[in-house]
Amino acid sequence: MTPNPARSDTPSVLVAKGLTRRFGALVAVDAVDIALNVGELHAVIGPNGAGKSTLTNLLAGEFPPTGGSLHLHGADVAGWPSWRLARAGIGRSFQRTNVMRAMTVLENVRLAAQARLAAGRRSLRFAKAEPALRLAAEAALGRVGIAALAGRTASTLSHGQLRGLEIAMALAGGPSVLLLDEPLAGMGPEESERLADLLRALAVDHAVMLIEHDMDVVFQVADVVTVMVDGRVIERGSPAHIRASARVRDAYLGHAA
């Protein structure tokens, strides 16, 4: 498995410059620059408390930045709420599974498609009646490789299948950007390998940002790696560059094992 070739000839889809988030006296994200490109898998790594999930939440609109800029397809979107950014093309998954376990797999993905594609229409009855939403849901399940699970109740899925379901839900609205927060957490080697292959495939036609603690997976799949410590970016580059960085080794990799 080799990284996708970087596409430096195309403009970045999502660009943050000097992005900052303060919680009182705590600076959780401190003047971070990051650019996400279609065709590129961009991994963000760092120790616990480095600000990785807070950065993801800022990019997804879970809360507004207290400084810096954020542009999506060239438009200034800093401070947009999550629902508006989702409809503009940002899909995300969460550290903890975020599915309706009493519903079927198809219903979960169909509702995710509805939230992004059918503004103002939130009833399950509408989702079931709208053919376009079902088609979007089925396409997302097929892309992730879990179409055969469509009729299963989400509560019956394995941990790895639930992670796949979350990615299908993130894909359901046809996003250009995917923000994936530790999608491999808790997986065994076989499930991790399968999901790593999926991430590489998704990065062909999406801008993908991956938060992940499994360094073997990161160095296997990433095109670009950003390293954060204490809310700041301390290094950025290819996996080979990050492996060779004394600064990264001292701050993180030397203690990651």
C-alpha positions in Angstrom: 0.0 0.0 0.0 1.5 3.4 -1.0 0.3 6.9 -0.3 -1.7 8.7 -2.9 0.4 11.2 -4.9 0.0 14.7 -3.6 -2.0 17.1 -5.8 -0.2 20.4 -5.5 -1.7 21.6 -8.7 -5.2 22.0 -7.3 -6.3 24.5 -4.6 -6.9 23.3 -1.1 -10.5 22.5 -0.2 -10.3 23.5 3.5 -7.8 26.0 4.7 -7.2 27.2 8.3 -4.7 29.9 9.1 -3.9 30.9 12.6 -6.8 28.9 13.9 -7.1 29.4 17.7 -9.5 28.3 20.4 -9.4 29.4 23.9 -11.3 28.1 26.9 -10.8 30.8 29.5 -7.1 30.9 30.2 -6.5 27.6 28.4 -5.4 27.8 24.7 -6.5 24.4 23.4 -5.6 25.2 19.7 -2.9 27.8 19.3 -2.5 29.5 15.9 -2.7 26.3 13.8 -2.3 26.4 10.0 -3.6 23.4 8.0 -4.7 22.8 4.5 -6.7 19.7 3.3 -6.6 18.7 -0.4 -8.6 16.2 -2.4 -6.4 13.2 -3.2 -4.4 13.5 0.0 -4.8 11.8 3.4 -3.6 14.3 6.1 -2.9 12.7 9.5 -2.8 14.7 12.7 -1.0 13.1 15.5 0.2 14.1 19.0 -0.1 13.0 22.7 -3.3 13.2 24.6 -4.3 16.8 25.2 -2.4 18.1 22.2 -5.6 19.7 20.8 -6.3 17.3 17.9 -10.0 16.7 18.7 -10.5 20.4 19.4 -9.0 21.2 16.0 -11.4 18.7 14.4 -14.3 20.3 16.3 -13.3 23.7 15.0 -13.0 22.5 11.4 -16.5 20.9 11.7 -18.2 23.9 13.4 -18.9 22.3 16.7 -17.8 25.5 18.2 -16.4 28.8 16.7 -12.7 29.7 16.7 -11.6 32.6 18.9 -9.0 33.6 16.3 -7.7 32.9 12.8 -9.5 32.1 9.6 -11.2 29.1 8.0 -12.1 28.9 4.3 -14.0 26.1 2.5 -13.8 26.1 -1.3 -12.6 29.7 -1.0 -15.5 30.9 1.1 -15.0 32.3 4.6 -16.8 29.8 6.9 -15.2 30.7 10.3 -17.9 30.6 12.9 -20.4 28.6 10.8 -22.4 26.0 12.8 -21.8 22.3 12.2 -25.1 21.8 10.3 -24.2 24.5 7.9 -20.7 23.2 7.3 -22.1 19.7 6.9 -24.4 21.0 4.1 -21.5 22.9 2.6 -19.4 19.7 2.2 -17.8 18.6 5.5 -18.5 15.1 6.8 -17.1 13.8 10.1 -17.0 10.9 12.4 -16.5 11.0 16.2 -14.1 9.3 18.7 -17.2 7.6 20.3 -19.7 5.9 18.1 -22.5 8.2 17.3 -25.2 5.9 15.9 -28.9 5.2 16.8 -28.5 1.6 17.9 -32.2 0.8 17.8 -32.4 1.7 14.1 -31.2 -0.3 11.2 -27.9 0.4 9.4 -29.8 1.8 6.4 -32.0 4.0 8.6 -29.0 5.5 10.3 -27.3 6.4 7.0 -30.5 7.6 5.5 -31.1 10.0 8.4 -27.5 11.2 8.0 -28.2 11.9 4.4 -31.4 13.7 5.3 -29.6 16.0 7.7 -27.3 17.1 5.0 -29.4 17.0 1.9 -33.0 17.8 3.0 -32.9 21.0 5.0 -35.9 21.5 7.3 -37.2 17.9 6.8 -36.2 15.8 9.8 -38.9 13.2 10.2 -38.1 9.5 9.8 -41.3 9.2 7.7 -39.9 11.7 5.2 -36.6 9.9 5.1 -38.3 6.6 4.3 -40.5 8.2 1.6 -37.7 10.1 -0.2 -36.0 7.9 -2.9 -33.0 10.2 -3.2 -32.1 9.7 0.4 -32.3 6.0 0.1 -30.1 6.0 -2.9 -27.6 8.3 -1.2 -27.6 5.9 1.8 -27.2 2.8 -0.3 -24.3 4.4 -2.2 -22.5 5.3 1.0 -23.0 1.8 2.4 -21.6 0.4 -0.8 -18.6 2.6 -0.7 -17.7 1.5 2.7 -18.4 -2.2 1.9 -21.2 -2.8 4.3 -24.2 -2.8 2.0 -25.0 -6.4 3.1 -25.6 -5.1 6.6 -28.3 -2.6 5.6 -31.2 -4.4 7.3 -29.3 -5.2 10.5 -30.1 -3.3 13.7 -27.1 -1.2 14.6 -27.0 -2.7 18.1 -26.1 -6.1 16.6 -22.9 -4.8 14.8 -19.4 -5.5 15.9 -17.1 -2.6 16.9 -15.5 -2.6 13.5 -18.8 -2.6 11.7 -20.0 0.3 13.8 -17.0 2.3 12.8 -17.7 1.5 9.2 -21.3 2.6 9.7 -20.1 5.9 11.1 -18.0 6.5 8.0 -20.9 5.7 5.8 -23.0 8.2 7.7 -20.2 10.8 7.2 -20.3 10.0 3.4 -24.1 10.1 3.1 -24.3 13.8 2.3 -21.7 13.7 -0.5 -19.0 15.7 1.3 -15.8 16.9 -0.2 -14.0 16.9 3.2 -13.9 14.0 5.7 -12.8 14.6 9.2 -12.2 11.2 10.9 -11.5 11.2 14.7 -9.7 7.9 15.7 -11.8 5.6 13.4 -9.5 2.7 14.2 -9.8 2.9 18.0 -10.4 -0.4 19.6 -10.0 -2.5 16.4 -8.0 -5.7 16.0 -5.3 -6.0 13.3 -7.6 -7.5 10.6 -10.3 -4.8 11.0 -7.6 -2.1 11.1 -6.1 -3.3 7.9 -9.5 -3.3 6.2 -10.3 0.2 7.4 -6.9 1.5 6.4 -7.5 0.2 2.8 -10.9 2.1 2.9 -9.2 5.3 4.1 -6.8 5.2 1.2 -9.6 4.6 -1.3 -11.7 7.5 0.2 -8.7 9.9 -0.1 -8.7 9.5 -3.9 -11.7 11.7 -4.2 -12.0 13.4 -0.8 -9.8 15.7 1.3 -9.3 13.4 4.4 -8.0 14.4 7.8 -7.3 11.5 10.1 -6.8 11.7 13.9 -5.1 8.5 14.9 -2.8 7.1 17.7 -1.8 4.0 15.8 1.5 5.1 14.3 1.9 2.0 12.2 -1.4 2.9 10.4 -0.5 6.6 10.2 2.9 5.9 8.5 1.2 3.3 6.3 -1.6 5.5 4.9 -0.8 9.2 5.3 0.5 11.5 2.6 1.1 14.3 5.0 1.5 14.2 8.8 1.0 17.2 11.1 2.3 16.8 14.7 0.6 18.8 17.5 1.8 19.3 21.1 0.2 21.6 23.6 -2.2 23.0 21.0 0.6 23.9 18.6 2.0 22.4 15.4 5.6 21.4 16.0 6.3 19.7 12.7 4.6 18.8 9.3 5.8 16.7 6.4 5.8 13.3 4.8 5.8 10.2 7.0 9.5 9.7 6.3 10.2 13.3 7.4 8.2 12.9 10.6 9.9 9.6 11.4 13.3 11.2 11.0 12.5 14.4 13.0 14.4 14.6 16.3 12.0 17.2 17.5 9.0 14.9 17.0 10.8 12.0 18.5 11.7 14.0 21.6 8.2 15.5 22.0 6.0 12.5 21.0 7.2 9.4 19.2 9.9 8.6 21.7 7.2 8.2 24.3 4.4 6.8 22.1 5.4 3.2 22.5 
